[in-house]
Amino acid sequence: MKRAPFRLQPVLELRRTEERAAAAAAAQAAAAAADADRRASEQEAALTGAAPPASASAGTFVAAMSLLRTAATDASAARALATASAEQAEAVRAEWTAAAQRTKALERLRERHELALRRAAEAAEARAADDLVTGRAGRDRDVPTGEAPWTA
């Protein structure tokens, strides 16, 4: 018996490719988010002990305060970038999840197709066995055995 091909196989292969691409994008986005978080943490840690000089001229004090304010602004921007990167990574992960669900749906269809083919093959085999047994039984009655049939 010829097996019927799964007609959606090209679509399934496309979905698997899309899922692999989405997984790679999710991994890349997660790495970028982790890197942005690490940089923001480093900048925040660098500012933890920073303070203007205790005894300095007014110009030095103003320059130090300006430098600290700029560093704090940079650290705040780095934290905002890390937060945005984490949100982007979550969105890309959601796309990966959706791609995986689409692939899984087609894989379930393929499994059903294969199950239907197996059941059809088993039914054909059972019919062939039944035909064989039925055919033999019919031939056995027609073949003379040389004995007289029993009668009461």
C-alpha positions in Angstrom: 0.0 0.0 0.0 1.4 3.4 -1.0 1.7 5.8 1.9 0.0 9.2 1.3 2.5 12.0 1.9 1.8 14.7 4.5 0.7 17.5 2.3 1.6 20.2 4.8 5.2 19.0 5.1 6.6 22.1 3.4 4.6 24.3 5.7 5.9 22.4 8.7 9.5 22.7 7.5 8.9 26.5 7.1 7.4 26.7 10.6 10.4 24.9 12.0 12.8 27.3 10.3 10.8 30.2 11.6 10.9 28.8 15.1 14.7 28.3 14.9 15.1 31.9 13.7 12.9 33.2 16.5 14.8 31.1 19.1 18.1 32.6 17.8 16.6 36.1 18.0 15.4 35.5 21.5 18.8 34.3 22.6 20.4 37.3 21.0 17.9 39.7 22.6 18.4 38.1 26.0 22.1 38.4 25.7 21.8 42.1 24.8 19.5 42.7 27.7 21.9 41.0 30.1 24.8 43.0 28.7 22.8 46.3 29.1 21.9 45.4 32.7 25.5 44.6 33.5 26.7 47.9 32.1 24.0 49.8 34.0 24.9 48.0 37.2 28.6 48.8 36.7 27.8 52.5 36.2 25.6 52.6 39.3 28.2 50.8 41.3 30.8 53.4 40.2 28.6 56.2 41.5 27.9 54.6 44.9 30.9 56.1 46.7 31.2 59.2 44.6 31.1 62.5 46.4 32.3 66.0 45.7 35.7 66.9 47.4 35.3 68.1 51.0 37.7 71.0 50.7 38.1 72.5 47.3 37.7 75.8 45.5 34.3 76.8 44.3 35.3 76.1 40.7 36.6 72.6 41.5 33.4 72.0 43.6 31.1 73.1 40.7 33.1 71.0 38.2 33.0 67.9 40.5 29.2 68.3 41.0 28.7 68.8 37.2 30.8 65.6 36.6 28.8 63.7 39.2 25.5 64.9 37.8 26.5 63.9 34.3 27.6 60.5 35.5 24.3 60.0 37.4 22.5 61.0 34.2 24.5 58.5 32.2 23.8 55.8 34.8 20.1 56.6 34.7 20.1 56.4 30.9 22.0 53.1 31.0 19.3 51.7 33.5 16.5 52.9 31.1 18.3 51.2 28.2 18.6 48.0 30.2 14.9 48.2 31.1 14.0 48.7 27.4 16.3 45.9 26.4 14.6 43.6 28.9 11.2 44.5 27.5 12.4 44.0 24.0 13.8 40.6 24.9 10.5 39.6 26.5 8.6 40.6 23.3 11.0 38.6 21.1 10.6 35.6 23.5 6.8 35.9 23.1 7.3 35.8 19.3 9.4 32.7 19.7 6.7 31.1 21.9 4.1 31.9 19.2 6.3 30.4 16.5 6.7 27.3 18.6 3.0 27.0 19.1 2.4 27.2 15.4 5.0 24.5 14.8 3.5 22.3 17.5 0.0 22.6 15.9 1.4 21.4 12.5 3.3 18.6 14.2 0.1 17.4 15.9 -1.6 17.4 12.5 1.3 15.3 11.1 1.0 12.9 14.0 -2.7 12.5 13.3 -1.9 11.9 9.7 0.6 9.2 10.5 -1.8 7.6 13.0 -4.5 7.5 10.3 -2.1 5.9 7.9 -1.1 3.3 10.5 -4.8 2.5 11.3 -5.6 2.2 7.5 -2.6 -0.1 7.1 -3.8 -2.2 10.1 -7.3 -2.3 8.7 -6.1 -3.4 5.3 -4.0 -6.1 6.9 -6.9 -7.3 8.9 -9.1 -7.4 5.8 -6.5 -9.3 3.9 -6.2 -11.8 6.8 -10.0 -12.1 7.0 -10.2 -12.6 3.2 -7.5 -15.3 3.4 -9.3 -17.1 6.2 -12.7 -16.8 4.6 -11.3 -18.0 1.3 -9.7 -21.1 2.8 -12.9 -22.0 4.7 -14.8 -21.8 1.4 -12.3 -23.9 -0.4 -12.1 -26.5 2.4 -15.9 -27.2 2.1 -15.6 -27.7 -1.7 -12.7 -30.1 -1.6 -13.7 -33.7 -1.3 -11.9 -35.5 1.5 -13.0 -39.0 0.6 -15.2 -39.3 3.7 -18.9 -39.5 3.8 -20.5 -36.6 5.6 -21.9 -37.4 9.0 -25.6 -37.6 9.2 -27.9 -38.4 12.0 
